[in-house]
Structures are given as C-alpha cells and as structure tokens.
Amino acid sequence: MSTVLPPRVTSTLKPDLSNWDPEHDETWDSRLAWRTLWITTFSMTLGFAAWYLVSAIAPRLNDIGFDLGTSQLYWLVALPGLAAGLLRLIFMFLPPILGTRVLVALSSALLLLPMIGWTLVARDASTPYWVLLALSFAAGIGGGSFSGFMASTSYFFPKRLAGTALGLQAGLGNFGIGLIQLLTPWVVGFGLLGTAALTPESDSNGELVWLHNGGLVLIPWVILAIVLALLCLKRVPIKANFRQQLDIFTVKHTWIMTAIYLMSFGAFSGLAAQMGLIILNVYGDFPDAPNPLAFAFIGPVVGALVRAASGPLCDRFGGAIFTFIGGAGMAVGTTVTVFFLTPTSVDEFDGFLTGMIIIFFFSGLANAGTFKQMPMIFPKRQAGGAIGWTAAIAAFGPFIVGMALTGMSPTTFFIGCSAFCVLCTGLAWFYYARPGAPNPS
C-alpha cells in the first residue's frame, strides 16, 4: 500500500519580489514574512517603550527637585499621545512610499531623540518646562511608527494568517508599555554598567536615584534594531502615492472601525499612560498609599499578552466576535471602576485595580479582533491604509484621556467611557458579529 504525498509547491517568486502575492504559496516567501514580523515587532516594542517613557518618569520628577503642578504633569504624560496620533497620520502613508526596510530603520533611529533627551534632562531639575514638553512630544515618535509598521506587515501575510501575524506584532509591541513601566522603577536604583560618570539624582528623602536610566537603558537595543532592519529587511512591491491612498475615506467601514478601535486601543493606550497619575491623585493622600509605579505596568502587560494570544483564535473563529466580547467586557470594567474613584479608605484600591484589569484584559480581545477584521473587510492595499488610519486616531488616546482628566473628575470620565464602549459594542454587533451581519469578519 503506497502513501500519496501532496504535490510539492514550486516557488515562482522572482528575486526582486515583483510578483509577490502572499495568497498563493508559490509567490510568497514565508521565511521573509516571518523574519520581517519579528524584526519589526522588536523595533515596535522599543517604540512603545519610548512612547510611554514619560509616563514612567513623570510621577518621580518632583521627587528629584522639579516643581511641577498636577496639570503640568498630566500635560507631560498626555503630549506623547497627541504626538503619536499626529505622526501616525503621516506614518500611515509611508509603507508603500518608503518600503519596509527604510521605514523600520528610520523609525528606529528617531527613537534615539527622546531616549537621549530624557537621559539628559532627568539629571537637571532646572530644565525649562517647554523643553520637557518638547521631549514629551518627541516620545510620541515611538507610538507614531505603529501605523506604518502594522500596515507594512499586513502586506507580507495572507489573509488566513493576518490575525496571528498582526496580533503577535501588536500584542508584543504593546508589551513595550509594560516593559518600560516595569523596568524603570528597577533601573533607577543603580548606575548602569559603564555609565558611572552620569551622577545620580537625590530624591526628597535624600536617597540616590538614577532616574535618567529610564531612557538610557534602551539605547543599545535601539541601535541593534537599526542594524537588523538595514541588513535583514526588504520591501515588497506594493506602491501607491498619497492621493491613491485617500480612497479609504469613501468607505463607511473605515469610520465604523475607527470608532471601534478608538474604544479598544484608545482606552488601552490612554489608561496605560495615565494610570500612574490616576492612582496618585485618587489614592495618594491616604496613609500607606499605593506606589503608582508598582501597579501602573500590570494593566498594559495583561492587555498586551491577551492581544498577542488572541490572534490565532481570531484566525480560527473570526475577529468580529472577539471585538464584540471585548467591547462588552470593557463596558463592564469601566462601570466597575466608577465605584472606586471616590474612596473613603485605601482599602478600596483593590476594587479600583480589579476594574482597571478588567478593562485592560478585554481591550486586548477587542484589539486583536479589530486587526483580524480589517484585512477581511478591505482589499489588501486599502487594508493597510485602514489599519494605519484607525491606529492613528486611536493613538490620540493618551492625549484625550489626559486632557479629559484635567477638565473633569475621574468619575465623570469613566462614566463617559462606559457609554462610549456600549455604543461601539453595538456597532460591532450590528455590522460584523451578529448572525446575518452585512459584513461578517
């Protein structure tokens, strides 16, 4: 009895990739696709770390001699979100213009600006506030590149693997938020190897603090990302000028998915940036108040891991159902949190933290679902543009949350968040997730 083997696929992919088409195995190089994914994801993780560097440093600036008011600190932490949103509106058009290799190398190199800048100013409490604002804006470069990276990666994978690839890239990239918020409280406690010449700062208790290490520790890894991009990446032959890419705005699903992703990633990014300051301002006056930096990283790590793990499930079951469940869970989480924002005791902090973790957990599901949906709803070139655009608008999350918290109470803000989650969850159900939906995805 003989065993019948499946026919061997013969590659007809040209060396210059001019006939690249990932929907057919013979015109797709899976090794190049996965290599591109891992290098781009490595750079994206560093980018998110740079984006949230200010949120990790800001709560301790006054401890080392700065004299910044509450609204000034909120502005510092919010500004990278404004910058990321504006820069994503530029980065979303760059993949078919620059190509992946140049895009990733250039974006990685630009991360050195905020990292070196914050390394220097964290050592000088006399730094003018406008310089701090400028460096906060520069930190947004790390978030801005997301729209270029995700759109670029979508060109490399077939639709059947889009959820897995984009889920892994976005999830592991988002992990950079938790990474910098977890890493900073540790590395500020000692002088990094080879940098003893950078003298430490003294906090309000007279203890030595190396707050400048928050930016310094990432610089060697950024240099590695630049080298890897230049040596190992290529561009695929998908080209379009600026005008050709504007056709996504004539499609109603661009606007529906923008609202949904603003709910999921906008809330994730905004609350990740501001959580430390919310803890400080809501619970900071109690005796034995919780240390904001000890808890700020938990939610972003949970959301990032859920997003990465959900990608393969979205490929199997479709992204829409995950978007719907994620939105519903976020509505529950924001409602729960409302009850712990006017505490009478520090003991209520556990309830607050529970509500926040619920929000971050379900945002991971919704984020994974939306990025599976878009390659299914749109043609490949439009999918890249739609991914870039929705990501650009959602990147305003840290700025929107920061500005909202300077103008209203946390309770009012979270009530508004809950209502918005309900609205967007309804859109996801009606258009994409319900039986007989017009655009199941």
C-alpha positions, -999 to 999 in steps of 0.1 A, spaced: 0 0 0 16 33 -11 12 66 6 1 95 -16 20 127 -8 6 161 -15 20 178 -46 51 199 -39 46 236 -44 72 250 -68 81 286 -60 79 310 -89 86 341 -67 110 364 -86 142 375 -68 131 412 -69 97 402 -54 80 418 -84 53 391 -84 48 390 -46 14 376 -37 10 360 -2 -23 345 -11 -5 319 -32 23 298 -18 44 298 -50 46 336 -49 51 340 -12 83 337 9 72 327 44 107 330 58 109 366 47 74 373 60 82 359 95 116 375 96 101 408 88 74 403 115 100 396 143 124 424 134 96 449 130 80 437 163 113 441 181 115 477 169 79 483 177 83 471 213 111 496 217 89 523 201 61 517 226 86 518 254 99 552 242 63 564 238 55 556 274 89 566 288 74 599 301 46 581 319 72 561 338 94 591 347 69 618 353 55 606 387 90 609 402 102 642 387 91 663 417 109 638 440 142 648 424 138 686 425 113 696 398 84 717 408 55 707 385 18 711 392 -8 683 387 -20 698 354 16 702 342 23 665 349 -9 655 331 2 675 301 36 659 301 21 624 301 -6 634 276 15 650 250 32 618 236 -4 607 228 -11 638 208 22 635 190 17 598 182 -17 605 168 -5 633 146 26 613 135 5 582 127 -14 603 102 20 607 84 33 572 90 1 555 76 11 567 41 48 557 43 48 519 38 40 519 0 63 550 -4 94 541 16 91 503 18 96 482 50 134 483 52 138 521 51 107 527 72 118 504 101 154 516 101 144 553 100 117 549 127 141 531 150 168 558 146 143 585 155 137 568 189 172 579 200 159 615 202 136 611 232 158 585 248 189 606 248 169 637 256 152 623 287 185 608 298 200 643 299 170 664 314 162 639 341 196 649 356 188 686 356 159 699 376 164 734 362 154 723 327 127 747 314 92 732 312 90 739 274 120 716 269 102 689 289 71 694 267 93 692 235 108 659 246 74 645 256 62 653 221 93 635 207 85 604 227 54 602 205 76 591 176 75 556 192 38 554 190 35 571 156 55 545 138 28 518 147 6 529 118 35 524 94 47 491 109 13 474 111 3 485 76 36 473 62 34 439 79 -1 433 65 15 432 30 36 402 40 10 377 51 -21 360 35 -55 368 50 -56 333 67 -27 343 89 -35 380 93 -49 377 128 -19 357 140 7 380 125 -9 413 134 -20 400 168 15 389 176 31 421 163 7 445 181 5 425 213 42 421 217 47 457 206 22 468 232 42 449 257 67 478 254 44 499 276 45 475 305 82 469 299 92 505 304 68 509 334 82 477 350 118 483 341 121 520 351 114 516 389 141 489 389 169 505 368 166 539 386 180 522 417 216 518 405 242 531 380 242 511 347 273 494 337 297 518 320 277 549 328 290 557 363 301 591 351 264 601 350 259 610 386 226 601 402 200 625 415 187 627 451 151 623 460 131 641 487 143 616 513 180 621 504 183 587 487 202 584 454 180 579 423 193 572 387 161 584 370 180 591 338 184 553 334 148 551 322 158 564 287 194 553 288 188 515 293 171 512 259 196 530 237 218 499 228 187 479 218 176 507 195 209 506 178 206 469 173 171 474 158 185 498 132 212 474 122 188 444 119 164 465 97 192 476 74 207 441 70 177 418 71 146 435 57 133 440 22 104 459 6 75 442 -12 63 458 -45 32 475 -32 34 511 -41 9 539 -40 12 577 -38 -5 599 -13 -36 606 -35 -42 570 -43 -44 560 -6 -72 585 1 -98 562 -13 -103 545 21 -122 576 33 -150 569 9 -158 535 26 -181 536 56 -164 508 73 -133 529 77 -153 552 100 -170 524 119 -138 506 126 -122 539 136 -148 543 163 -144 507 175 -106 509 176 -107 542 194 -128 524 220 -104 495 223 -69 508 217 -77 544 226 -88 533 261 -59 509 264 -32 534 254 -48 563 273 -54 545 306 -19 529 303 -4 564 301 -24 579 329 -30 551 353 0 560 375 -12 596 378 -48 584 385 -36 562 414 -15 591 427 -44 616 426 -72 594 438 -54 573 464 -22 593 470 -34 612 501 -41 582 522 -16 568 547 3 539 532 -9 550 498 -1 526 469 31 533 449 18 542 414 49 528 397 44 494 414 10 490 397 9 510 365 26 483 345 1 455 353 -28 465 331 -7 472 300 11 438 303 -23 420 307 -38 437 277 -7 431 255 -5 394 263 -42 389 257 -39 407 224 -9 385 213 -25 353 224 -59 360 208 -45 364 172 -46 327 163 -81 324 178 -93 353 157 -79 335 126 -99 304 136 -132 319 147 -132 354 131 -123 387 146 -158 402 149 -169 381 179 -137 389 198 -143 426 191 -178 423 204 -169 404 235 -140 427 242 -162 458 239 -188 443 262 -162 435 288 -147 470 286 -182 484 293 -184 462 324 -148 472 336 -153 509 332 -186 506 352 -169 487 380 -141 512 382 -166 541 387 -175 528 422 -139 531 435 -129 566 423 -142 585 454 -126 563 481 -130 568 518 -103 543 525 -71 530 509 -87 495 512 -109 503 482 -78 503 460 -82 466 453 -116 473 438 -102 500 416 -73 478 404 -98 450 396 -119 472 375 -88 485 356 -75 450 349 -109 440 335 -107 470 311 -72 461 300 -80 423 296 -110 429 274 -93 457 254 -67 430 244 -95 409 230 -111 438 211 -77 450 198 -69 415 184 -104 413 168 -103 446 150 -69 438 134 -82 405 121 -113 422 108 -97 449 87 -78 426 63 -110 407 58 -132 438 52 -109 457 29 -88 448 -2 -50 444 7 -38 479 -2 -69 495 14 -65 473 44 -30 487 50 -44 523 48 -74 515 70 -51 499 97 -29 529 96 -58 554 98 -77 537 126 -44 532 146 -36 569 141 -69 581 156 -67 556 185 -32 568 193 -48 601 205 -60 580 234 -33 592 259 -39 628 249 -77 625 251 -76 608 285 -51 632 298 -70 663 287 -103 648 299 -88 642 334 -76 678 336 -112 691 329 -134 666 347 -134 643 377 -123 607 372 -158 595 380 -174 616 352 -147 605 328 -152 568 334 -190 571 331 -184 586 297 -160 558 288 -187 532 297 -213 549 275 -188 550 246 -180 513 250 -217 504 249 -221 524 216 -191 508 199 -200 473 210 -234 479 194 -218 489 161 -196 458 162 -226 435 168 -248 451 142 -223 453 113 -200 424 119 -208 399 147 -245 391 147 -260 362 127 -267 376 92 -245 406 97 -238 425 64 -201 422 68 -191 392 89 -154 393 96 
